Amino acid sequence: MVFAHFFLRPVATELLPPPQRLPLMAGVLGRFFAAVALAIAAIVGSGLVLMLGTGFAGAPWHWHFMLSNGLLMTVIFMVIYGVRYPRLKQAVAAADWPAGGAAMNGIRQLVVINLLLGTLTIAVALLGPLAG
């Protein structure tokens, strides 16, 4: 999402009017979200396997944090994919560009939250073992 949020979307917004930009973004996101779903399954699944293998009581605090944050990020993705993205696709299909822009903005806001949570998770993964 870093690429889409910080590079693709700003250039598309600058160069393309909504009738071209919103179908592009809907298409890119549709393909990307399939990969995200697979990544979520792999990441959360491997985290659960580690936690179950160690035992929740014996797992370090940062494992608990990472799993909890991963589950929160998964819920946010489910809202993006299950609520916001269908609104974007419907608006594009109806050529309702104001509604499409609003849907895209809603997706963007949740993506920013997930990017921040993901950055925090990486920091905890790297620094957690040092903190004990």
C-alpha positions in Angstrom: 0.0 0.0 0.0 3.0 2.3 0.4 3.4 2.4 -3.4 -0.3 3.0 -4.1 -0.7 5.6 -1.3 2.4 7.6 -1.7 3.2 7.2 -5.4 0.4 5.9 -7.6 -2.6 7.9 -6.1 -0.9 11.3 -6.0 0.3 11.1 -9.6 -3.1 9.6 -10.8 -4.9 12.5 -9.0 -2.6 15.0 -10.6 -2.8 13.6 -14.2 -6.1 11.9 -14.5 -9.7 13.2 -14.2 -12.1 11.1 -12.0 -13.6 9.1 -14.9 -10.1 7.7 -15.7 -8.5 7.8 -12.2 -11.2 6.0 -10.2 -11.6 2.9 -12.6 -7.8 2.7 -12.6 -7.6 2.7 -8.8 -10.5 0.3 -8.4 -8.7 -2.1 -10.8 -5.4 -1.8 -9.1 -6.9 -2.2 -5.6 -8.9 -5.3 -6.7 -5.8 -7.1 -7.8 -3.8 -5.9 -4.8 -6.4 -7.0 -2.3 -6.3 -10.6 -3.5 -2.5 -10.6 -2.6 -3.3 -8.9 0.7 -5.7 -11.6 1.7 -3.1 -14.3 1.0 -0.5 -12.3 3.0 -2.9 -11.9 5.9 -3.5 -15.7 6.0 0.2 -16.4 6.0 1.2 -13.8 8.6 -1.6 -14.3 11.0 -1.5 -18.1 10.5 2.2 -18.3 11.2 1.8 -16.1 14.3 -0.9 -18.4 15.6 1.3 -21.4 15.0 4.2 -19.8 16.9 1.9 -18.8 19.8 0.3 -22.2 20.0 3.6 -24.0 19.8 5.1 -21.9 22.6 1.8 -21.5 24.5 0.2 -18.1 25.0 1.3 -17.9 28.6 4.9 -18.5 27.7 5.1 -16.2 24.7 7.0 -13.0 25.0 5.0 -9.8 25.3 5.9 -8.6 21.9 4.5 -11.7 20.3 1.2 -10.9 21.9 1.4 -7.3 20.7 2.2 -8.4 17.2 -0.6 -10.9 17.0 -3.1 -8.5 18.5 -2.0 -5.7 16.1 -2.2 -8.1 13.2 -5.8 -9.0 14.1 -6.7 -5.4 14.4 -5.1 -4.7 11.0 -7.1 -7.7 9.6 -10.3 -6.2 10.8 -9.5 -2.8 9.2 -8.7 -4.6 5.9 -12.1 -6.5 6.2 -13.8 -3.1 6.4 -11.8 -1.8 3.5 -12.5 -4.9 1.3 -16.0 -5.6 2.5 -17.5 -2.1 2.8 -15.4 0.6 1.3 -14.1 -1.2 -1.8 -17.6 -2.3 -2.9 -18.8 1.3 -2.7 -15.9 2.3 -4.9 -16.8 -0.4 -7.5 -20.5 0.5 -7.4 -19.7 4.2 -7.9 -17.4 3.4 -10.8 -20.0 1.2 -12.4 -22.6 3.9 -12.1 -20.1 6.7 -13.2 -20.9 8.4 -10.0 -17.6 10.2 -9.6 -18.3 12.2 -6.4 -19.4 8.9 -4.6 -16.3 7.2 -6.1 -14.1 9.9 -4.8 -15.7 9.7 -1.3 -15.2 5.9 -1.3 -11.6 6.2 -2.4 -11.0 8.8 0.4 -12.5 6.4 2.9 -10.2 3.6 1.7 -7.2 6.0 1.8 -7.9 6.9 5.5 -8.1 3.3 6.6 -5.0 2.5 4.6 -3.1 5.2 6.5 -4.2 3.7 9.8 -3.0 0.3 8.7 0.3 1.7 7.4 0.9 3.3 10.9 -0.1 0.1 12.7 2.2 -2.0 10.4 5.1 0.4 11.1 4.5 0.1 14.8 4.3 -3.7 14.5 7.7 -3.8 12.7 9.2 -1.6 15.3 7.9 -3.9 18.1 9.2 -6.9 16.3 12.6 -5.5 16.0 12.9 -3.8 19.4 10.7 -6.1 21.5 13.4 -8.7 22.1 15.8 -6.0 23.3 13.2 -4.8 25.8 12.8 -8.2 27.3 
